Amino acid sequence: MMNRHQQAAKKYLSQAFGLNQRIESRLKQIDELHDLATKATVTYSDMPRNPNKGHSKIENTVIKIMELEEEIKKDMDQLVKLKQDIIRRIRAVEEPELQTILDLRYLAYMRWEQIAIELGYGIDNVYHLHRKALDEIQVPKTLQ
């Protein structure tokens, strides 16, 4: 069972994964919008176009793509800063073995089973070392 400090440390370190997932989701949305934009066909007609109709579908799609790209840039900047801080806090953990477990879990986003295989440990040993590593993480004051 995790104590409060361990839970706070885990919550802090897990932020990078959530932010990375959000970026991945937005990148997928951009790909889907690009596909839509390239599938759009232009219909030619000799009828005059209604000037009050507004933007074309392609123009609206391009605007959405640009907005998503701007959001992704902001999220990426935030992710880089967060990862730099997480790396600094992980490097402050004295035991290299504990640093490795934290790196694999919170920076490489590996599952527990993968970490156990990578290190040649049993899963229970990995959980124990993870809790020990979390005890050494200095959690930012705002999350305590």
N, C-alpha and C positions, 0 to 999 in steps of 0.2 A: 504494500500500500504506500502511495506517495504522500509525503508531508506537504505542507503549504508552500514551502520554498521550492521544492521539486516541481510542484504543479505550476507555480509562477514561472519558473525557468523553462519548463516545457512549453508553456503558452507563448512565452517570448520567442523562443527558438523556432517554434512552429509557424510564426508569422511569415517567414520567407517562403515556405511551401504554399501557403494560401495566396500570397501575392503572385508567386510564379504561376499558379493555376489560373488566376484571373488574367494574367498576361496571355497565357496559352489560349484561353477561351476567346479573348478579344482578337487574337491573331487568326483564329479559326473563323470568327465572324467576318473579318476583313476578307479572307479567302472566299467565303461564301458570297459576299457582296461583289467581289471582283468577278466571280462566276456569273452572277446575275447581270452585271453590267455588260459582260461580253456576250451574253445570250440575248440581250435586248435587240430587237430589230426595229429599224426605222420604217414607218409606213408613209409612203408618199401619196399625196392626194392633191388634186387641183383646187380643193376647197381651201379658202383662206383659213388660217389658224386663228383661234381665239386668243387675242393678246392678254386677256384677263385670266387665262387658264393657269398660269403660273409656270413653275419649273418643269422640265421634262423628267421622266423617270430616271434616265441616266444621270442627269445633273443631280437629282436628289440622292442617288446612290453614291455618286462621287463625294458629295458633301458629307454623307454618313461615314464613308471610308476615311475622309480627312479628320473628322471628329474622333473616330475610334483610334486613328494613328496618333493623334495628340494625347488621348488618354493613355495609350500604351507607352508613349515617351515618358509621361509623368510617372506611371507605375514602374517603368524600368529604372528611372532615376531613384525612386524610392526603394526599389529592390536592391540596387547597387549599394546605397547607403546602409540599408538594413543588413545586408550580407557583410559589409565591411565591419560593422559593429559586432555582428555575431561572431565573425572570425576573430576579432580582437578579444572578445570575451572567452571564446573557446581556447585561444592561445594562452590565456591567463591560467587555465587549468594545468596543474603541474605534471600530472602523469600523461605521457604520450599515448598510452593505451586508451585512456579516457577521452583524450582529444580525438583520437581516431574514431571512436564510437560516435561522438557528437558530430564529427565531420560527415561521416557516412549517413547518419540519420537526418541531420538538419541542413546540410549543404549539398549532399548528393541525393537526398530524398529516397534512400534505400529502405526497403521493408526489413523488419526485424529478422526474418528468416534469411534474407540475403546477407545481412550483417554477420549473422552467426556463421554462415558458410564461408564468407570472406575471411573472417578471423579464425575460423576453425574452433569455435566455441559452441557449447550447448546454448540453447535459447534462454534458459533460466540464468545462466552466467551472464549473458548479454544484458538481460533485464537488470540484474544486480549491479553490473558495472555502469549501466545507464543511470540508475538512481544515484549511484555514488558520484558520477560525473555531474549530474544536475545539482548536487549539493554544492559543488565548487563554482557554479556559474553565478556571476554577479548580475542580478536582475536589475534593470533600470528602476529607479525610484517610482516612476509613474505606473509600473505594473505590480508593485509590491502590495 
